[in-house]
Every structure is written in structure tokens, then in C-alpha cells.
Amino acid sequence: MPRQLSNFDAFLRALHRRLVLVRVLEHAGIGALAGCAAAGVLIPLLLWQGRPSLPPVMALLALGTMSGIVRGVARRPSAVAAAMEADRQL
């Protein structure tokens, strides 16, 4: 027979899932920003050489976003960190 979770435990689990999702999205955004910075340096160089700039720029954006997602998943917050964040905000 499955164990019933208390309301508090269910709240903490849901909060932890949301906090992990938010942190992964934050890291993905930071990675995309880093990809944009690298693309900002690369675009003028490619245009100066007369080469197309869209494929390398898209690759940099995708690489930055994916590396941010990987970092966000690897460094996800613990359940205790989620409880502390809820305590801070409530």
C-alpha cells in the first residue's frame, strides 16, 4: 500500500520541482546570453569576410543554451534549499 504524503510533504515536493525548473531555465538563459555575446563578436568578423553569419551564430546560441541547461540540471537545488526559499518568501 503506497504511503500517503502529508500536505506539507506534498507542498515541498511541488515546490522543489518548480525551483529546479526555474533554476534550469535561468541557467539556460544565462547560457543563451553567453552565446549571444560570442555571436556579437563573430558576426562582424564574418560579415567583413563576406561569409554567411547565420549558421555559426545559431550554433553558438544552441551551444550556449544547451550548456546552460546541462549546468542547471547538474547543479539543481536540494529540497532543503527549496524549503528555505519558501520560508524566505512566505
TACORQUI-V496267 format. One record per residue. N is the residue number from 1. SS is DSSP state (h for helix, s for strand, l for the rest). BURIAL is # if it has 24 or more other ideal C-beta (glycine too) atoms within 12 Angstrom, else .. D_CENTER is the distance of its C-alpha to the mean C-alpha in whole Angstrom. Layout:
# TACORQUI-V496267
n:N ss:SS burial:BURIAL d_center:D_CENTER
n:N ss:SS burial:BURIAL d_center:D_CENTER
This chain:
# TACORQUI-V496267
n:1 ss:l burial:. d_center:37
n:2 ss:l burial:. d_center:33
n:3 ss:l burial:. d_center:33
n:4 ss:l burial:. d_center:32
n:5 ss:l burial:. d_center:29
n:6 ss:l burial:. d_center:30
n:7 ss:h burial:. d_center:29
n:8 ss:h burial:. d_center:27
n:9 ss:h burial:. d_center:26
n:10 ss:h burial:. d_center:24
n:11 ss:h burial:. d_center:23
n:12 ss:h burial:# d_center:21
n:13 ss:h burial:. d_center:20
n:14 ss:h burial:. d_center:18
n:15 ss:h burial:# d_center:17
n:16 ss:h burial:# d_center:15
n:17 ss:h burial:. d_center:14
n:18 ss:h burial:. d_center:13
n:19 ss:h burial:# d_center:11
n:20 ss:h burial:# d_center:9
n:21 ss:h burial:. d_center:8
n:22 ss:h burial:. d_center:7
n:23 ss:h burial:# d_center:6
n:24 ss:h burial:# d_center:3
n:25 ss:h burial:. d_center:3
n:26 ss:h burial:. d_center:4
n:27 ss:h burial:# d_center:3
n:28 ss:h burial:# d_center:3
n:29 ss:h burial:. d_center:6
n:30 ss:h burial:. d_center:7
n:31 ss:h burial:# d_center:7
n:32 ss:h burial:# d_center:9
n:33 ss:h burial:. d_center:11
n:34 ss:h burial:. d_center:12
n:35 ss:h burial:# d_center:13
n:36 ss:h burial:. d_center:15
n:37 ss:h burial:. d_center:17
n:38 ss:h burial:. d_center:18
n:39 ss:h burial:# d_center:19
n:40 ss:h burial:. d_center:21
n:41 ss:h burial:. d_center:23
n:42 ss:h burial:# d_center:24
n:43 ss:h burial:. d_center:25
n:44 ss:h burial:. d_center:28
n:45 ss:h burial:. d_center:29
n:46 ss:h burial:. d_center:29
n:47 ss:h burial:. d_center:31
n:48 ss:h burial:. d_center:33
n:49 ss:h burial:. d_center:34
n:50 ss:l burial:. d_center:34
n:51 ss:l burial:. d_center:32
n:52 ss:l burial:. d_center:29
n:53 ss:l burial:. d_center:26
n:54 ss:h burial:. d_center:24
n:55 ss:h burial:. d_center:23
n:56 ss:h burial:. d_center:22
n:57 ss:h burial:# d_center:20
n:58 ss:h burial:. d_center:18
n:59 ss:h burial:. d_center:17
n:60 ss:h burial:# d_center:16
n:61 ss:h burial:# d_center:13
n:62 ss:h burial:. d_center:13
n:63 ss:h burial:. d_center:13
n:64 ss:h burial:# d_center:10
n:65 ss:h burial:# d_center:8
n:66 ss:h burial:. d_center:8
n:67 ss:h burial:. d_center:9
n:68 ss:h burial:# d_center:5
n:69 ss:h burial:# d_center:5
n:70 ss:h burial:. d_center:8
n:71 ss:h burial:. d_center:7
n:72 ss:h burial:# d_center:5
n:73 ss:h burial:. d_center:8
n:74 ss:h burial:. d_center:10
n:75 ss:l burial:. d_center:10
n:76 ss:l burial:# d_center:10
n:77 ss:l burial:# d_center:12
n:78 ss:l burial:. d_center:16
n:79 ss:h burial:. d_center:18
n:80 ss:h burial:. d_center:20
n:81 ss:h burial:. d_center:17
n:82 ss:h burial:# d_center:16
n:83 ss:h burial:. d_center:20
n:84 ss:h burial:. d_center:20
n:85 ss:h burial:. d_center:18
n:86 ss:h burial:. d_center:20
n:87 ss:h burial:. d_center:23
n:88 ss:h burial:. d_center:22
n:89 ss:h burial:. d_center:21
n:90 ss:l burial:. d_center:24
